[in-house]
Amino acid sequence: MTLIATQDASGFWLGLHWLDWTVLCVYLIGITGIGLWSYRKVHDMTDFFMGGRRFGKVFMMFFAFGAGTSSEQAVSVAAGSFRNGLAGIWYQFLWLWATPFYWIIAPVFRRMRALTTSDFFEARYDSSTALLYSMLGILMSITFISAALFGGAEMVSGLSGGQFPKSYAIAGMTIMFVLYGMAGGLGAAVITDFVQGILTIIFSFLLLPFALNLAASITGAESGFAALQQGVPGRSGAELLSMTLSPEVAARLLQEPITVFYVVMLSMTGLVGIVVQPHIMGVCGAGRTEFEGRFGFTAGNFMKRLCTIAWTFTGLACIIVYMTPDNGMIPNEQAQLLRNDPAELASFADQVFGRAAHDILPTIGHGLVGLLFASLLAAIMSTCDAQMVVGSGLFTENVYKRYLKPQGSARHYLWIGRFAGLAIVILALLLMSQFENVIQVLTRYVQPIPAFMGMAFWLGITWRGYTPKGVWASVVTTFMLWYLTTSHKPIATIAAMGDSALLQQNIDFLPALFRDWLWGVLPASKAEILNSAGEVAKVQTSLPWQIVLYLGGGTVAGIVTSLLTRRTPEEKLDHFFRLIRTPVHPDEEIKRPCTLPENPLPAETGKLIPLKDLEIPWPSLVGISGFLFSWLCVAGIIWLTYALASLGKPPL
């Protein structure tokens, strides 16, 4: 049975039809032109790093959506769903439970009147913690850019049927976002993210109906959702559509079970770390007033949650499309390998979204792959340009200007920021050599690194007693516990110079000793991954227990150290808390970061808990109503996911 029409080789180059190339070129020329046009509006650091704080609700919503949505997230969710069934949705839904808090926290960022999150740590603690955050924030930007390009390259390879070299894809994407990002700064990022946000939504939903329809055709079911209920040999529909991964199913897939505890801890680290991701200050601070940032941050991320559902069900449909016997898409031998070989499944999963587009969309019409390709590039570059700009802002404003050349001109700092962004991109390209697959990128790098300093933010805005030394103790402890509980591989370039097995042993020696001790003291933290024969295939620290250890240990270390060390001066604390309690006036002019205007609006007064050292204010009517409405949206998204998973289910 052959369901894919034979493609005439004429008119194709590198796996894409000439119409696809035409659509792609039109997009690339247009989006680069927008970025270069934005160059004219950049006159100082506020223009470059905050876009002049001139954007309204719609632009801020699409900026939040675009800056936080990249193709590697679609790739990771589709790959996770292809491997683990509906439970793979948690690789992005881990931030779902945090989304209502975005409504509460966004005004704090805007009221800081800051250029970077490092300015926040300078105002709340001292210059040493600001420098610490700058280094960690730059590392986060490097990691996020690297992850986006890695996932994008996997998608491009799948879209072209493996004919488009990954190195070409990475080079092309990098050149484009560096060009308009260096020219227009955050203003270019916000404007291009409006265009790219629309394309990203198209990219998220374009493939789903065709993949479901093909799944129905292959199985003879009434609909694609009914085909999901049937499942494939060895994997029932009930297994595919469960939002948890049982130990029995996990053993067959060489995965750790995805339990409620697993989901709770993933969500916890997502909430802790999101506030210190370097682009969040721009996402909340580039609007005209604090409400633009509040609305944009929350609404933009709820748009992303809806896209996550589309990515998930596309991955589920691909299970039927590629694993059903005699599917007409791939040889039966390969389909059988996907059903029975976890390594083959993991390798195929990284490219499954792009592979499905390459196989399905040309049967509908040429040019659709090009549209999806353009949308893919939009998703990647909207994330990469924002990360490049905020990372360069951290270096320029909080390292170079403070410690290397305090008296430079505005033009000088602009060019330093541009070249710092270029250096960040180069480091991101080098980091890609450490990545194995998109799930590993998410769980080992993207998720935990922001959590290293997240508690310093949350405790800093709620407790006066948290000290700079407490911040250092918390970050160092969190990092060490994460490192000691993570299995490590040798750096590829070094391993090539000698005995890689010996190098692996030397690099992992101390963490291995710690893990052996930990598993003896806390047996639940040891995750034994079994194969189908019941034999131990690999042993690792359980991911949720790892999060408990590094988040819990870092929090305790920070609190204890703060109780034993000198507090931040009261006048500094008074200024900081007045700053984040003073609403932003629509026409307010900010001359220096973290300073109040000459005629500020009245500061909010009153505490929710009347204790001297606790700083939890009474919520406003707008704050509490938006927070509650956001939880209704969370409930609606969970209901929608369950409802879609129940479609096509035969009556009892």
Sequence and secondary structure as in RCSB ss.txt:
>XXXX:A:sequence
MTLIATQDASGFWLGLHWLDWTVLCVYLIGITGIGLWSYRKVHDMTDFFMGGRRFGKVFMMFFAFGAGTSSEQAV
SVAAGSFRNGLAGIWYQFLWLWATPFYWIIAPVFRRMRALTTSDFFEARYDSSTALLYSMLGILMSITFISAALF
GGAEMVSGLSGGQFPKSYAIAGMTIMFVLYGMAGGLGAAVITDFVQGILTIIFSFLLLPFALNLAASITGAESGF
AALQQGVPGRSGAELLSMTLSPEVAARLLQEPITVFYVVMLSMTGLVGIVVQPHIMGVCGAGRTEFEGRFGFTAG
NFMKRLCTIAWTFTGLACIIVYMTPDNGMIPNEQAQLLRNDPAELASFADQVFGRAAHDILPTIGHGLVGLLFAS
LLAAIMSTCDAQMVVGSGLFTENVYKRYLKPQGSARHYLWIGRFAGLAIVILALLLMSQFENVIQVLTRYVQPIP
AFMGMAFWLGITWRGYTPKGVWASVVTTFMLWYLTTSHKPIATIAAMGDSALLQQNIDFLPALFRDWLWGVLPAS
KAEILNSAGEVAKVQTSLPWQIVLYLGGGTVAGIVTSLLTRRTPEEKLDHFFRLIRTPVHPDEEIKRPCTLPENP
LPAETGKLIPLKDLEIPWPSLVGISGFLFSWLCVAGIIWLTYALASLGKPPL
>XXXX:A:secstr
   S    STTEETTEEHHHHHHHHHHHHHHHHHHHHHGGG  SHHHHHHGGG B HHHHHHHHHHHH  HHHHH
HHHHHHHHHGGGGGHHHHTTTTTHHHHHHHHHHHHHTT SSHHHHHHHHT HHHHHHHHHHHHHHHHHHHHHHHH
HHHHHHHHHTTT S HHHHHHHHHHHHHHHHHHHHHHHHHHHHHHHHHHHHHHHHHSHHHHHHHHHHHHT SSHH
HHHHH BTTB HHHHT SSB HHHHHHHT   B HHHHHHHHHHHHHHHTTSTTHHHHHHSBSSHHHHHHHHHHH
HHHHHHHHHHHHHHHHHHHHHHHSTT SSS HHHHHHHHH HHHHHHHHTTHHHHHHHHHGGGT TTHHHHHHHH
HHHHHHHHHHHHHHHHHHHHIIIIIIIII TT  HHHHHHHHHHHHHHHHHHHHHHGGG   HHHHIIIIITHHH
HHHHHHHHHHHHBTT  HHHHHHHHHHHHHHHHHTS     HHHHTTS HHHHHHHHTHHHHHHHHHHHHH GGG
EEEEE TTS EEEEEE HHHHHHHHHHHHHHHHHHHHHHS    HHHHHHHHHHHHS   TT   SSTT   SS 
      BSS  TTB  B   HHHHHHHHHHHHHHHHHHHHHHHHHHTT    
